[in-house]
Amino acid sequence: MSARPPKFRPDAWLAALALIGICVISLGNVIVRYATDASFAFTEEYSVFLLVVLTFAGAAVAARHNQHIRIELIEDFLPPRFRKVVFVLQWLAGVTVLGITVWYGSKFALEEYQWESLSPGLGLPNWIYVIWLPVLSLAIIIRMTQNLIDRLRGKVDPEVIHES
């Protein structure tokens, strides 16, 4: 049995790091608030940003594993030829929505950069927070495309290794 190289999962790592960041920031804020009756000023701004990163990176992971919410009843009762048509239609719908998000998210990030907008809490450039929207939407599109290719080839979940 040959050893498989490790899968490259930057979206999963990013989601995990964002979740760890939220936990550390929130725990630190609770401890400081309990001990001193004061709180860190940055916790809400960073937590909201990390939650958005966690959501979109997690959505990319779910897209790769075909775990987004959908009505599988239709897929299960269709013949294989028509099932593939449904797979492509699902992919097209997702790519359309996420493509619009990439387009307008990119425009928004560029405007934030050009206008030199600052965040209200810490005064950091807003584009640093906003740029993740189109980048991670593009990552979801890539993962959806990988999943579509695998589903059209008949693979259920290529990331799961089944032991014999």
C-alpha positions in Angstrom: 0.0 0.0 0.0 1.6 3.3 -1.1 1.5 6.3 1.1 -0.6 9.1 -0.3 0.7 12.6 -0.1 -1.1 14.9 2.4 -4.0 16.8 0.9 -3.5 20.6 0.5 -6.3 22.1 2.5 -5.6 25.8 3.1 -9.3 26.5 3.5 -9.6 24.0 6.3 -6.5 25.3 8.0 -7.8 28.9 7.7 -11.2 27.9 9.2 -9.5 26.2 12.1 -7.1 29.1 12.7 -10.1 31.6 12.6 -12.0 29.4 15.2 -8.9 29.2 17.4 -8.5 33.0 17.1 -12.1 33.6 18.1 -11.8 31.3 21.1 -8.5 32.9 22.3 -9.7 36.4 21.8 -13.0 35.8 23.6 -11.5 33.9 26.4 -8.8 36.5 26.9 -11.4 39.2 27.0 -13.6 37.4 29.5 -10.6 36.8 31.8 -9.5 40.5 31.6 -13.0 41.7 32.1 -13.5 39.5 35.1 -10.1 40.5 36.7 -10.1 44.2 35.9 -13.7 45.3 35.0 -12.3 46.5 31.7 -12.2 44.8 28.3 -10.0 44.8 25.2 -11.2 47.3 22.5 -10.2 45.1 19.6 -12.1 41.9 20.5 -15.4 42.6 18.8 -13.9 43.9 15.6 -11.5 41.0 15.3 -14.1 38.4 16.4 -16.5 39.5 13.7 -13.8 39.5 11.1 -12.7 36.0 12.1 -16.3 34.8 12.1 -16.7 35.9 8.5 -13.4 34.2 7.6 -14.5 31.0 9.4 -17.9 31.0 7.7 -16.5 31.4 4.1 -13.5 29.1 4.7 -15.9 26.5 6.2 -18.2 26.9 3.2 -15.2 26.1 0.9 -14.5 22.9 3.0 -18.2 21.9 2.8 -18.3 22.6 -0.9 -15.4 20.2 -1.4 -17.1 17.5 0.5 -20.5 18.0 -1.1 -22.0 18.9 2.3 -24.0 22.0 1.5 -27.7 22.0 2.2 -29.7 20.8 -0.8 -32.6 18.6 -1.6 -31.1 15.2 -2.3 -34.5 13.5 -2.9 -34.4 14.8 -6.5 -30.8 13.5 -7.0 -31.6 10.1 -5.6 -34.6 9.4 -7.8 -33.2 10.5 -11.1 -31.4 8.2 -13.6 -27.6 8.8 -13.7 -27.7 10.7 -16.9 -30.2 13.3 -15.6 -28.5 13.3 -12.2 -25.4 14.7 -13.9 -27.5 17.5 -15.4 -28.8 18.4 -11.9 -25.1 18.4 -10.6 -24.2 20.9 -13.3 -27.3 23.0 -12.7 -26.5 23.1 -8.9 -22.9 24.1 -9.8 -24.1 26.8 -12.2 -26.4 28.3 -9.6 -23.6 28.4 -6.9 -21.1 29.8 -9.3 -23.5 32.5 -10.4 -24.2 33.7 -6.8 -20.5 33.4 -5.8 -19.3 35.0 -9.0 -21.5 38.0 -8.2 -20.1 38.0 -4.7 -16.5 38.0 -6.1 -17.3 40.8 -8.5 -19.0 43.2 -6.1 -16.8 42.1 -3.2 -13.7 43.0 -5.3 -15.2 46.4 -6.2 -16.1 47.1 -2.6 -12.6 46.1 -1.4 -11.0 48.3 -4.1 -13.2 51.3 -3.1 -12.3 50.8 0.5 -8.7 50.9 -0.4 -9.0 53.9 -2.7 -11.1 55.9 -0.2 -8.7 54.9 2.6 -11.7 54.0 4.9 -10.8 53.0 8.4 -12.6 50.6 10.8 -14.6 52.3 13.5 -13.1 50.4 16.4 -9.3 50.3 15.8 -8.9 52.6 12.9 -7.4 49.9 10.6 -7.9 50.0 6.9 -11.2 48.5 6.0 -10.0 46.8 2.9 -8.0 44.4 5.0 -11.2 43.0 6.3 -13.2 43.2 3.1 -10.7 41.6 0.7 -11.4 38.2 2.3 -15.0 38.2 0.9 -14.0 37.9 -2.8 -10.9 35.8 -2.1 -12.8 33.2 -0.1 -15.8 33.3 -2.5 -13.4 32.4 -5.2 -12.0 29.6 -3.0 -15.6 28.2 -2.7 -16.0 28.3 -6.5 -12.8 26.3 -6.9 -13.9 23.8 -4.3 -17.4 23.5 -5.9 -15.7 22.9 -9.3 -13.5 20.2 -7.9 -16.5 18.6 -6.3 -18.5 18.8 -9.5 -15.7 17.1 -11.5 -15.6 14.3 -8.9 -19.4 13.9 -8.8 -19.5 13.7 -12.6 -16.9 11.0 -12.5 -19.0 9.1 -9.9 -16.8 9.7 -6.8 -18.9 10.4 -3.7 -16.3 12.1 -1.5 -12.7 12.0 -2.8 -11.3 13.3 0.5 -12.4 10.3 2.5 -10.0 7.3 2.4 -11.8 4.0 2.8 -9.8 1.2 4.4 -10.3 -2.3 3.0 
